[in-house]
Amino acid sequence: MGDAMARGKPDFFISYTAADRPWAEWIAVNLERAGYTTFIQAFDILPGSDFAHAMQAGVDSAKRILAVLSPAYLNSAFGESEWRVAFAEDPTGEKRLLLPVLVEPCTPPGLLKTRVYVDLTGFDETAALAKLLAAVDPDRPRPTSAPFPGAVAAEPQPQVPFPGRSTPVVLGRAADGPTASVAVEAGGDPKAVAVTVCADADASLDQVWIEVDSLPTGVGCVSGCGSLFSVPAGETVQRTIYLRAEAHAAAGAATGTVRVGGVGEPGIAASLSLAVRRPTPTGVEEVAGTVTDAATGHGLAGVRVIVADGGGHTYSVMTDDSGQFSFLNTSSMPIAAGTVRIAAVKSGFTAPLSSLTVAAGQKATDIAITMERDLVVARTGEPAALPRDELLDGPVFYVSYARSRTGAGNAAVQTFFDDLVADLDQIMAVDHGRDIGYLDGMLPAGTGWEGQLLHVLNTCQVFVALLSEAYLFRSEWCPRSWDAFGRRRTVRRDGRPGFTSGIIPVLWAPIHTGIPPRVAAVQRFTPARSVKRYEAEGLLGLQKLDKQLYQETVWSLALEIRKRTAEVRVERGSMTSTHDLRHSFRPAD
């Protein structure tokens, strides 16, 4: 570890991510030149040190934490763990233990959003340093000068480059100043231009103004122009103006004029060579399209669309209720140009992998994906029979649900069960005498329920779990039945590698406390349409509020059950007792 700890508690722990190291070093060096002490990973953790121990010691010992904010930092888990230390000790911000410093445009999220930050973006070094020191301690005298990195110093000393940019325009009293040049990007950040104004030794300048004219359409001065200031006799004052080009500004070269004038002065000018550049496209602007059901021609909701871009990065989105999807090029989703591959995934449907070539700066917004249903139908047109090795003496599916404390709640489950059996009866050929489905309400009075239910769980092919708060957190039999079925061996009929579960979790009622990992690990059923309403209201809500949508959802579930029975074989179980079955979905039980 470096000498930061040896000097006692550092004034600041500099929290940053690797992408912002130049800014972090510049901040640390200038704070130390101003008399503060800092702890910074780049200077204070030496080869041979234990990184985790050193960082922990630095965070614990520092009086304050200075967070170097950028999009990269906000995505860093290590950065968050560092600034949260100061936040926990000073949740109201009264002690100012956490000082955020913005070095790249971004919006602090969550708890960090309420902290006032220092914005160094768009400023030249002089202005940035002044803002930094003023923020550290508003009452501390500001240094009158600071060597700019790269300049030849009188005495050799380590130089840390200032990460910002500034284009100088020097103006004198006696003659027009020299020509300067600046390049601005259309729609980009403002560019700083430094204007130096000198006063004669025998006369001060009062109410001095700066203006810029003769600029091309769409380019203007957004800060620093028009305000009045004074220059004492014999002194030099530097002011900074900021030029910005709107997104619609035409690319090309132009010449503008920077004018400086004052009361009783005719004004002087300097020529400014200006270049407006269009941003260089770095990726595909948008990939979008529609996924449709080949059988109906309607858009398919709830389809997971996966894009692999030209750089090998993958992104995924879900289609909306009309089957549309869109990938927009953003900082969090930079879509690389080149060959873009697109896959669509939805239970009960298949679609071939598609690919297209998209150049940087272009869009591909007319992609059409058609998905075929996986339903297996016999060649005669009759419902397809179950494979013979699947004809056990148990039902095709078992409904696992949390019994309601009211008769109406249990009646709703019975209605759903009856509707599902009726739909499956139309698309599956089940031998006479075998039940299509099983619900525990079918047990005759006086029957040994444990033995009968274990027999069903050992022989059924599909386990339909009606998820609700009661199912996940109140019932002890629901996790036991899930565990009993889940212990049975499942194999794919086609012999291909991969795993398809015989468990189909169905959202019965809205869940607000989160789904336990054991249940979340199994892919939930998603209907073909109106995914948002299903996710918001559950199947029970659809049953109460929208009969047609409820019936469509039950039909989709029937198709999914038929697909599962055709894809996998769940071998007979051997459970004879419920004593060693898990009675909770919590990981510890």
Beta strands, then each sheet from edge to edge (+ up, - down):
strand 1: 12-15
strand 2: 38-39
strand 3: 64-69
strand 4: 98-102
strand 5: 118-119
strand 6: 167-171
strand 7: 177-185
strand 8: 191-198
strand 9: 205-213
strand 10: 219-223
strand 11: 229-231
strand 12: 236-245
strand 13: 252-261
strand 14: 268-277
strand 15: 286-293
strand 16: 304-308
strand 17: 314-318
strand 18: 324-328
strand 19: 338-345
strand 20: 349-350
strand 21: 354-358
strand 22: 363-373
strand 23: 384-385
strand 24: 397-400
strand 25: 428-429
strand 26: 437-438
strand 27: 462-467
strand 28: 490-492
strand 29: 503-507
strand 30: 568-570
sheet 1: 2+ 1+ 3+ 4+ 5+
sheet 2: 6+ 8+ 12- 10+
sheet 3: 7+ 14+ 13- 9+ 11-
sheet 4: 18+ 15- 22- 20+
sheet 5: 17+ 16- 19+ 21-
sheet 6: 23+ 25+
sheet 7: 26+ 24+ 27+ 29+
sheet 8: 28+ 30-
end
